[in-house]
Amino acid sequence: MTYLFACIAPLLEWRQAIPMSSAYEWEGVARWLRGDRTGSARSLARRHEIDVYAIPGLRPLGVLGNQGDRVVIGYRQSLSEPYAEHSIRHELGHWAMRKCGVTDSEEGADYIAAATAMPSAAFLACFRSVGDDLPQLALPFGVTETSAALRLGELLGEALAVVAPLSVRVRGPEDWVWPDTETVRRWARAGRPGLKKTRLRDDRRRVVLRAIAG
């Protein structure tokens, strides 16, 4: 068999806060993709007649393409289950944006991946129950603490940054101005007044910075 994939490599670049107009559009795509049911990424792909394969030695985390007249998604076989789930949902996000006539983007695919795994109503209900305890927020949805933290920033509109070895991703109000990447990384190492620093338990290399109100 021959697979023709349009490969999507992991993002390494700095990202600014998501415009509200984009978030609203991506939430709509996620609702269309998810429908009225929740479930695993693989079950979501099956619902849309998309085949999913684990591929040994794949360099990107996930890829989207075609095999004959079938849409297919491949993901790196060595990924842990939460990362495999996110990778599949990310590629589903690319497919769904194209189906819905929305401009395809890496950030949109990431947002849609999170929104299908953590629907807003269910996630906010969980937040009201457990607060901002990231492991407890992540657990019911089978996602990483990184995904839970970013979703928290999206739905609460809080200024938040997730600092990882290869990326810095931010969420929150459009008018919140984060400094350059190196400055944010320095804050992640040393802390800064007005920011709450949390080191993730499922990946100790990652730090979440959240603006403290008042």
Residue frames relative to the residue before (quaternion, step in Angstrom):
aa qw qx qy qz dx dy dz
M 1.0000 0.0000 0.0000 0.0000 0.00 0.00 0.00
T 0.2276 -0.7603 0.5933 0.1345 3.53 -1.11 0.69
Y 0.1538 -0.7813 0.6014 0.0648 3.54 -0.84 1.04
L 0.1242 -0.7727 0.6198 0.0579 3.54 -0.85 0.96
F 0.0136 -0.8355 0.5468 -0.0524 3.55 -0.16 1.33
A 0.2907 -0.6763 0.6391 0.2229 3.52 -1.22 0.60
C 0.2314 -0.8395 0.4758 0.1236 3.58 -0.01 1.28
I 0.1435 -0.7521 0.6396 0.0679 3.53 -1.10 0.87
A 0.2349 -0.7948 0.5469 0.1182 3.59 -0.47 1.21
P 0.6206 -0.5361 0.4026 0.4068 3.61 -1.18 0.41
L 0.4638 -0.6859 0.4895 0.2736 3.56 -1.07 0.75
L 0.1630 -0.7928 0.5819 0.0785 3.55 -1.07 0.79
E 0.6315 0.6139 -0.3238 0.3457 3.57 1.16 -0.45
W 0.6114 -0.5245 0.4571 0.3771 3.52 -1.39 0.26
R 0.1351 -0.7880 0.5965 0.0708 3.57 -1.05 0.76
Q 0.3452 -0.7070 0.5779 0.2168 3.55 -1.11 0.73
A 0.7006 -0.4494 0.3334 0.4427 3.57 -1.30 0.21
I 0.5066 -0.6637 0.4690 0.2877 3.56 -1.13 0.73
P 0.4478 -0.6741 0.5076 0.2956 3.62 -0.82 0.90
M 0.5812 -0.6087 0.4140 0.3469 3.58 -1.04 0.78
S 0.6240 0.5502 -0.3462 0.4337 3.58 1.02 -0.75
S 0.6564 0.4948 -0.3075 0.4793 3.58 1.02 -0.80
A 0.6445 0.5265 -0.3263 0.4482 3.58 0.92 -0.89
Y 0.6427 0.5207 -0.3192 0.4625 3.59 0.95 -0.87
E 0.6640 0.5051 -0.2976 0.4642 3.58 0.94 -0.90
W 0.6899 0.4802 -0.2842 0.4611 3.60 0.89 -0.91
E 0.5960 0.5423 -0.3676 0.4643 3.60 1.08 -0.64
G 0.6425 0.5274 -0.3187 0.4555 3.58 1.02 -0.79
V 0.6398 0.5070 -0.3213 0.4799 3.59 1.00 -0.82
A 0.6497 0.5243 -0.3154 0.4512 3.58 0.96 -0.88
R 0.6444 0.5080 -0.3265 0.4690 3.61 0.97 -0.79
W 0.6400 0.5101 -0.3278 0.4720 3.60 1.00 -0.78
L 0.6774 0.5025 -0.2903 0.4520 3.57 0.91 -0.94
R 0.7176 0.4575 -0.2427 0.4656 3.57 0.93 -0.95
G 0.2314 -0.7713 0.5516 0.2174 3.57 0.98 -0.82
D 0.7032 -0.4550 0.3293 0.4359 3.58 -1.10 -0.62
R 0.6584 0.4696 -0.3137 0.4976 3.56 1.26 0.38
T 0.2694 -0.7195 0.6105 0.1925 3.53 -1.22 0.56
G 0.1970 0.7740 -0.5854 0.1395 3.56 -1.23 0.27
S 0.7155 -0.4359 0.3221 0.4409 3.54 -1.30 -0.08
A 0.6543 -0.5007 0.3855 0.4155 3.55 -1.29 0.29
R 0.6520 0.5195 -0.3245 0.4469 3.58 0.98 -0.78
S 0.6562 0.4902 -0.3205 0.4759 3.59 0.98 -0.76
L 0.6130 0.5366 -0.3437 0.4670 3.57 1.10 -0.66
A 0.6458 0.5079 -0.3161 0.4743 3.59 0.99 -0.81
R 0.6451 0.5213 -0.3253 0.4542 3.60 0.93 -0.87
R 0.6171 0.5656 -0.3400 0.4286 3.58 1.01 -0.83
H 0.7430 0.3527 -0.1982 0.5331 3.57 1.13 -0.70
E 0.4847 -0.7028 0.4028 0.3300 3.58 1.31 0.42
I 0.4240 0.6551 -0.4882 0.3909 3.55 0.95 1.00
D 0.3308 -0.7532 0.5406 0.1758 3.58 -0.82 1.03
V 0.1582 -0.7869 0.5938 0.0566 3.57 -1.03 0.85
Y 0.0370 -0.8038 0.5932 -0.0259 3.56 -0.92 0.99
A 0.3326 -0.6762 0.6163 0.2288 3.55 -1.19 0.68
I 0.1217 -0.8200 0.5589 0.0188 3.59 -0.70 1.09
P 0.3736 -0.7339 0.5176 0.2321 3.62 -0.58 1.07
G 0.8551 0.1883 -0.1316 0.4647 3.57 -1.06 0.80
L 0.3611 0.7340 -0.5066 0.2723 3.61 1.18 0.25
R 0.4215 -0.7339 0.4711 0.2485 3.60 -0.79 0.98
P 0.7124 0.3484 -0.2698 0.5461 3.65 0.75 -0.85
L 0.6234 -0.5485 0.3953 0.3929 3.57 -1.23 0.34
G 0.8046 -0.0558 0.0592 0.5882 3.57 1.08 -0.71
V 0.1382 -0.7823 0.6041 0.0631 3.53 -1.24 0.49
L 0.2035 -0.7655 0.6031 0.0937 3.55 -1.20 0.65
G 0.2491 0.7794 -0.5490 0.1706 3.59 -0.88 0.83
N 0.5138 -0.6293 0.4915 0.3138 3.55 -1.24 -0.54
Q 0.0899 -0.7227 0.6799 0.0862 3.50 -1.31 0.57
G 0.7829 -0.0974 0.0067 0.6144 3.52 -0.08 1.31
D 0.7704 -0.2957 0.2314 0.5152 3.57 -0.74 -1.03
R 0.5624 0.5932 -0.3834 0.4300 3.60 1.28 0.27
V 0.3670 -0.6683 0.5956 0.2528 3.56 -1.13 0.73
V 0.0539 -0.8072 0.5878 -0.0037 3.57 -0.91 0.93
I 0.1635 -0.7393 0.6454 0.1008 3.51 -1.28 0.62
G 0.0982 -0.7702 0.6275 0.0583 3.53 -1.02 0.87
Y 0.0524 -0.7854 0.6151 0.0458 3.56 -1.13 0.64
R 0.6219 -0.5626 0.3979 0.3721 3.54 -1.20 0.59
Q 0.4723 -0.7298 0.4210 0.2591 3.56 -0.60 1.18
S 0.6843 0.5197 -0.2896 0.4216 3.60 1.03 -0.72
L 0.4663 0.6916 -0.4495 0.3197 3.62 1.21 -0.10
S 0.4851 -0.6073 0.5354 0.3304 3.56 -1.17 0.63
E 0.6932 -0.5217 0.2944 0.4008 3.57 -1.17 0.53
P 0.6618 0.4866 -0.3521 0.4486 3.69 0.79 -0.74
Y 0.6779 0.4729 -0.2998 0.4763 3.60 0.99 -0.76
A 0.6134 0.5258 -0.3523 0.4723 3.61 1.07 -0.63
E 0.6298 0.5337 -0.3255 0.4611 3.58 1.00 -0.86
H 0.6798 0.4823 -0.2982 0.4650 3.57 0.88 -0.93
S 0.6371 0.5394 -0.3326 0.4389 3.59 0.97 -0.82
I 0.6597 0.4930 -0.3076 0.4766 3.59 0.95 -0.87
R 0.6672 0.4960 -0.3020 0.4664 3.58 0.91 -0.90
H 0.6055 0.5576 -0.3487 0.4482 3.59 1.05 -0.73
E 0.6954 0.4520 -0.2806 0.4830 3.59 0.87 -0.91
L 0.5916 0.5365 -0.3621 0.4807 3.60 1.12 -0.58
G 0.6134 0.5561 -0.3395 0.4464 3.57 1.09 -0.70
H 0.6294 0.5184 -0.3306 0.4752 3.59 0.99 -0.80
W 0.6683 0.5041 -0.3001 0.4575 3.57 0.88 -0.98
A 0.6845 0.5018 -0.2891 0.4428 3.59 0.89 -0.98
M 0.6217 0.5321 -0.3556 0.4516 3.62 0.97 -0.72
R 0.6618 0.4929 -0.3094 0.4726 3.58 0.94 -0.84
K 0.6490 0.5165 -0.3181 0.4591 3.61 0.98 -0.83
C 0.7356 0.4206 -0.2213 0.4827 3.59 1.02 -0.81
G 0.4949 -0.6850 0.4182 0.3331 3.60 1.24 0.04
V 0.4636 0.6515 -0.4531 0.3941 3.56 1.20 0.61
T 0.5754 -0.5976 0.4254 0.3616 3.59 -1.00 0.77
D 0.3756 -0.7469 0.5118 0.1977 3.57 -0.69 1.14
S 0.1378 0.7814 -0.5989 0.1082 3.57 -0.94 0.88
E 0.6032 -0.5577 0.4264 0.3785 3.55 -1.23 0.46
E 0.6730 0.4973 -0.3078 0.4528 3.57 0.91 -0.87
G 0.6243 0.5293 -0.3322 0.4687 3.57 1.07 -0.71
A 0.6508 0.5115 -0.3174 0.4627 3.58 0.97 -0.83
D 0.6343 0.5186 -0.3254 0.4720 3.59 1.03 -0.76
Y 0.6585 0.5121 -0.3095 0.4564 3.57 0.93 -0.92
I 0.6789 0.4914 -0.2921 0.4608 3.58 0.87 -0.96
A 0.5937 0.5619 -0.3582 0.4510 3.59 1.07 -0.71
A 0.6887 0.4708 -0.2770 0.4768 3.56 0.91 -0.94
A 0.6831 0.5073 -0.2927 0.4363 3.59 0.93 -0.90
T 0.6515 0.4776 -0.3339 0.4858 3.62 1.10 -0.50
A 0.6709 0.4845 -0.2991 0.4750 3.60 1.07 -0.67
M 0.7969 0.1782 -0.0469 0.5754 3.56 1.05 -0.87
P 0.1594 -0.8055 0.5637 0.0893 3.64 0.28 1.18
S 0.6246 -0.6138 0.3275 0.3548 3.55 -0.92 0.94
A 0.6803 0.4966 -0.3139 0.4381 3.63 0.78 -0.95
A 0.6838 0.4792 -0.2883 0.4687 3.59 0.88 -0.93
F 0.6633 0.5070 -0.3157 0.4509 3.58 0.94 -0.84
L 0.6739 0.4845 -0.3041 0.4676 3.60 0.91 -0.86
A 0.6052 0.5336 -0.3567 0.4710 3.60 1.08 -0.61
C 0.6424 0.5068 -0.3134 0.4819 3.56 1.01 -0.80
F 0.6365 0.5307 -0.3220 0.4578 3.59 0.98 -0.82
R 0.6529 0.5052 -0.3224 0.4632 3.59 0.95 -0.79
S 0.6740 0.4968 -0.2889 0.4643 3.58 1.15 -0.57
V 0.8279 0.2317 -0.0893 0.5030 3.61 0.80 -0.99
G 0.4533 -0.6836 0.4637 0.3349 3.61 1.22 -0.15
D 0.7338 -0.4308 0.2975 0.4329 3.57 -1.16 -0.56
D 0.2913 0.7393 -0.5371 0.2830 3.59 1.13 0.68
L 0.3249 -0.8130 0.4463 0.1851 3.59 -0.09 1.29
P 0.6397 0.5022 -0.3639 0.4540 3.67 0.86 -0.68
Q 0.6813 0.4780 -0.2902 0.4723 3.59 1.00 -0.81
L 0.6230 0.5171 -0.3390 0.4790 3.60 1.15 -0.55
A 0.6891 0.4992 -0.2817 0.4433 3.59 0.97 -0.85
L 0.6209 0.6325 -0.3390 0.3155 3.57 0.94 -0.98
P 0.7138 0.4608 -0.3110 0.4259 3.68 0.66 -0.91
F 0.7321 0.4252 -0.2284 0.4807 3.58 1.17 -0.55
G 0.4304 -0.7347 0.4386 0.2874 3.58 1.29 0.00
V 0.5088 0.6406 -0.4155 0.3975 3.57 1.12 0.70
T 0.5907 -0.5425 0.4457 0.3978 3.54 -1.32 0.10
E 0.6188 -0.5287 0.4206 0.4009 3.56 -1.27 0.32
T 0.5657 0.5798 -0.3806 0.4460 3.60 1.14 -0.54
S 0.6788 0.4840 -0.2897 0.4701 3.58 0.85 -0.98
A 0.6540 0.5134 -0.3167 0.4566 3.58 0.97 -0.84
A 0.6501 0.5186 -0.3192 0.4545 3.58 0.98 -0.82
L 0.6725 0.4872 -0.3020 0.4682 3.59 0.89 -0.88
R 0.6392 0.5121 -0.3285 0.4703 3.59 1.02 -0.76
L 0.6035 0.5545 -0.3493 0.4542 3.58 1.06 -0.72
G 0.6700 0.4879 -0.2998 0.4724 3.58 0.93 -0.87
E 0.6385 0.5406 -0.3269 0.4395 3.58 1.01 -0.79
L 0.7750 0.3968 -0.1995 0.4496 3.57 0.76 -1.05
L 0.7139 0.4097 -0.2618 0.5039 3.60 1.13 -0.53
G 0.3830 -0.7391 0.4737 0.2875 3.58 1.25 -0.29
E 0.3973 0.7170 -0.4759 0.3187 3.58 1.15 0.60
A 0.4770 -0.6224 0.5336 0.3168 3.54 -1.18 0.63
L 0.1344 0.7995 -0.5531 0.1917 3.53 -0.49 1.25
A 0.0557 -0.7834 0.6181 0.0331 3.57 -1.09 0.73
V 0.1804 -0.7391 0.6382 0.1182 3.55 -1.08 0.81
V 0.1372 -0.8104 0.5692 0.0215 3.55 -0.53 1.24
A 0.0007 0.7992 -0.5970 0.0696 3.57 -0.58 1.24
P 0.7095 -0.4698 0.2892 0.4385 3.63 -1.16 0.30
L 0.8093 0.2632 -0.1213 0.5109 3.60 0.97 -0.81
S 0.8006 0.2048 -0.1130 0.5516 3.61 1.17 -0.02
V 0.1353 -0.7139 0.6733 0.1372 3.50 -1.42 0.32
R 0.0299 -0.8079 0.5880 -0.0258 3.57 -0.61 1.15
V 0.1435 -0.8154 0.5596 0.0365 3.56 -0.88 0.95
R 0.0933 -0.7564 0.6449 0.0566 3.51 -1.30 0.53
G 0.5290 0.6564 -0.4510 0.2931 3.56 -1.27 0.25
P 0.7949 -0.3137 0.2102 0.4748 3.57 -1.28 -0.24
E 0.5510 -0.6252 0.4448 0.3281 3.54 -1.08 0.76
D 0.7048 0.4717 -0.2762 0.4522 3.60 1.06 -0.66
W 0.5096 0.6006 -0.4462 0.4248 3.59 1.25 0.11
V 0.1771 -0.8112 0.5533 0.0667 3.59 -0.59 1.13
W 0.1786 -0.7612 0.6178 0.0839 3.56 -0.65 1.16
P 0.4743 -0.6633 0.4857 0.3149 3.60 -1.06 0.62
D 0.7509 -0.3661 0.2738 0.4766 3.58 -1.27 -0.24
T 0.7113 -0.4981 0.3039 0.3920 3.54 -1.26 0.51
E 0.6710 0.5103 -0.3179 0.4339 3.59 0.84 -0.90
T 0.6266 0.5245 -0.3404 0.4652 3.58 1.05 -0.71
V 0.6500 0.5020 -0.3165 0.4747 3.60 0.94 -0.86
R 0.6387 0.5121 -0.3316 0.4689 3.60 0.99 -0.75
R 0.6332 0.5203 -0.3355 0.4645 3.61 1.02 -0.72
W 0.6340 0.5149 -0.3233 0.4779 3.59 1.03 -0.77
A 0.6353 0.5317 -0.3286 0.4537 3.59 1.03 -0.77
R 0.6743 0.4788 -0.2953 0.4785 3.60 1.07 -0.68
A 0.8301 0.2749 -0.0915 0.4765 3.56 0.73 -1.09
G 0.4615 -0.6621 0.4646 0.3644 3.60 1.18 -0.39
R 0.0648 -0.7791 0.6222 0.0406 3.54 -1.32 0.24
P 0.5307 -0.6180 0.4632 0.3492 3.62 -0.97 0.76
G 0.7685 0.3280 -0.2645 0.4815 3.56 -0.98 0.89
L 0.7183 0.3468 -0.2363 0.5550 3.58 1.31 -0.07
K 0.2921 -0.7300 0.5929 0.1742 3.56 -0.99 0.90
K 0.1821 -0.7997 0.5681 0.0674 3.57 -0.73 1.11
T 0.0076 0.7910 -0.6103 0.0414 3.56 -0.85 1.02
R 0.2343 -0.7528 0.5970 0.1484 3.59 -0.79 1.00
L 0.4450 -0.7229 0.4622 0.2565 3.56 -0.76 1.05
R 0.4523 -0.7068 0.4810 0.2540 3.55 -0.98 0.86
D 0.7124 0.4482 -0.2766 0.4638 3.61 1.03 -0.66
D 0.7682 0.0776 -0.0958 0.6283 3.60 1.30 -0.01
R 0.2412 -0.8354 0.4783 0.1232 3.55 0.05 1.32
R 0.5660 0.5884 -0.3930 0.4231 3.60 1.23 -0.14
R 0.6994 0.4745 -0.2542 0.4702 3.61 1.23 -0.37
V 0.1254 -0.7824 0.6094 0.0269 3.53 -1.10 0.85
V 0.2163 -0.7415 0.6202 0.1372 3.56 -1.11 0.77
L 0.1303 -0.7568 0.6378 0.0594 3.54 -1.01 0.95
R 0.0108 -0.7993 0.6005 -0.0203 3.59 -0.78 1.05
A 0.4568 -0.6735 0.5090 0.2805 3.55 -0.95 0.89
I 0.3188 -0.7430 0.5640 0.1682 3.57 -0.95 0.96
A 0.4440 -0.7099 0.4823 0.2575 3.56 -0.70 1.09
G 0.8018 0.2821 -0.2241 0.4767 3.55 -1.09 0.83
